[in-house]
Amino acid sequence: MKKLIIALFASLFLVACTTTKSVSHLPSNTSSYQSYSVNDVSTQKVDSRIRQIFMNTLKTRLTKLGYKQGDDLTINYDIQLFDEGNRALRYIVGFGAGKAETSILTTIRNKSGKEIGNIKTNADLKIGFFG
């Protein structure tokens, strides 16, 4: 019993507390689109590794949804905010001290260049050893 209590107590301090909020303005019918191209239009200084991770993740998810690379849709993403925060402060103080934040605006345009939708995503990491 003592080991179980210690394990539960430790797990509370080891997990990360994150919040993700996405606001999506996408059309309900996208079946007429079969392919996509992805562009990074970010103006913020963001490490190229972070940009590449986002692009690779986006392409992987689109491929799993059945899309292939092409020109039906143009997906532009803008990493508007990326702050890694301070991991030591998150470990020791927590409760928002040293929090990491990300804000990304993704817009989707058709072949003629008309915007057909967008997604605004905000995420933060406030506390935890795995953050």
C-alpha positions as CSV (number, residue, x, y, z in Angstrom):
1,M,0.0,0.0,0.0
2,K,2.8,2.4,0.9
3,K,4.4,1.8,-2.6
4,L,1.1,2.6,-4.3
5,I,0.8,5.9,-2.4
6,I,4.3,6.9,-3.3
7,A,3.8,6.0,-6.9
8,L,0.6,8.0,-7.2
9,F,2.2,11.0,-5.4
10,A,5.3,10.8,-7.7
11,S,3.1,10.6,-10.8
12,L,1.4,13.9,-9.9
13,F,4.7,15.6,-10.0
14,L,6.1,13.9,-13.0
15,V,3.4,14.5,-15.6
16,A,3.2,17.7,-17.5
17,C,0.2,20.0,-17.3
18,T,-0.6,21.3,-20.8
19,T,-3.4,23.2,-22.4
20,T,-4.2,23.2,-26.1
21,K,-6.9,25.3,-27.7
22,S,-7.7,25.1,-31.4
23,V,-10.3,27.2,-33.2
24,S,-11.1,25.8,-36.6
25,H,-12.9,27.5,-39.5
26,L,-12.8,24.7,-42.1
27,P,-15.4,23.7,-44.7
28,S,-17.4,20.6,-43.9
29,N,-16.9,19.1,-47.3
30,T,-13.3,18.7,-48.5
31,S,-13.9,15.5,-50.6
32,S,-13.2,17.4,-53.8
33,Y,-9.6,18.0,-52.7
34,Q,-7.0,15.2,-53.2
35,S,-3.6,16.8,-52.8
36,Y,-1.8,19.5,-50.9
37,S,1.4,21.6,-50.7
38,V,2.7,23.0,-47.5
39,N,4.5,26.3,-47.0
40,D,6.1,27.8,-43.9
41,V,5.2,31.6,-43.9
42,S,6.4,32.2,-40.4
43,T,8.0,35.6,-39.7
44,Q,9.0,34.9,-36.1
45,K,12.5,33.6,-35.3
46,V,11.9,29.9,-34.6
47,D,14.6,27.2,-34.6
48,S,14.6,25.4,-38.0
49,R,14.3,22.1,-36.2
50,I,11.0,23.2,-34.7
51,R,9.7,24.3,-38.2
52,Q,10.8,21.0,-39.7
53,I,9.1,19.0,-36.9
54,F,5.8,20.8,-37.5
55,M,6.0,20.4,-41.3
56,N,6.8,16.7,-41.0
57,T,4.0,16.1,-38.5
58,L,1.5,18.0,-40.7
59,K,2.6,16.0,-43.8
60,T,2.4,12.7,-42.0
61,R,-1.2,13.4,-40.7
62,L,-2.3,14.6,-44.2
63,T,-0.9,11.4,-45.7
64,K,-2.8,9.3,-43.1
65,L,-6.0,11.1,-44.1
66,G,-5.5,10.0,-47.7
67,Y,-4.0,13.2,-49.2
68,K,-1.0,13.2,-51.4
69,Q,1.4,16.0,-52.4
70,G,0.1,18.1,-55.3
71,D,-1.6,21.4,-56.0
72,D,-5.3,21.1,-55.0
73,L,-4.7,22.8,-51.6
74,T,-2.0,25.2,-50.4
75,I,-1.5,25.0,-46.7
76,N,0.4,27.9,-45.2
77,Y,1.4,27.8,-41.5
78,D,2.6,30.7,-39.5
79,I,4.4,30.0,-36.2
80,Q,3.4,33.2,-34.6
81,L,4.8,32.5,-31.1
82,F,7.2,29.8,-29.9
83,D,8.7,30.2,-26.4
84,E,10.4,27.2,-24.9
85,G,10.1,28.8,-21.5
86,N,12.3,27.7,-18.6
87,R,12.2,24.0,-17.7
88,A,14.0,24.6,-14.4
89,L,11.3,27.0,-13.3
90,R,8.6,24.6,-14.4
91,Y,10.2,21.8,-12.3
92,I,10.9,23.8,-9.1
93,V,8.2,26.5,-9.0
94,G,5.5,25.4,-11.4
95,F,2.1,27.1,-11.5
96,G,2.9,29.0,-14.7
97,A,6.5,30.0,-13.8
98,G,8.7,29.2,-16.8
99,K,5.7,28.2,-19.0
100,A,6.3,27.3,-22.6
101,E,3.9,28.7,-25.3
102,T,3.2,28.1,-28.9
103,S,0.7,29.9,-31.3
104,I,0.3,28.7,-34.9
105,L,-2.1,30.0,-37.6
106,T,-2.7,27.6,-40.4
107,T,-4.5,28.8,-43.5
108,I,-5.8,26.6,-46.4
109,R,-6.3,28.0,-49.9
110,N,-7.6,26.3,-53.1
111,K,-6.0,26.3,-56.5
112,S,-7.3,29.8,-57.3
113,G,-5.8,31.2,-54.1
114,K,-9.0,31.7,-52.3
115,E,-8.8,31.0,-48.6
116,I,-11.2,28.2,-47.8
117,G,-10.4,27.9,-44.1
118,N,-8.0,28.3,-41.2
119,I,-7.1,26.8,-37.9
120,K,-5.6,28.9,-34.9
121,T,-3.9,26.7,-32.3
122,N,-2.5,27.9,-29.0
123,A,-0.7,25.6,-26.6
124,D,1.1,26.0,-23.3
125,L,3.0,23.9,-20.9
126,K,2.9,25.1,-17.3
127,I,4.2,22.4,-14.9
128,G,5.8,19.0,-14.8
129,F,9.0,17.1,-15.2
130,F,8.2,15.8,-18.6
131,G,7.6,19.3,-20.0
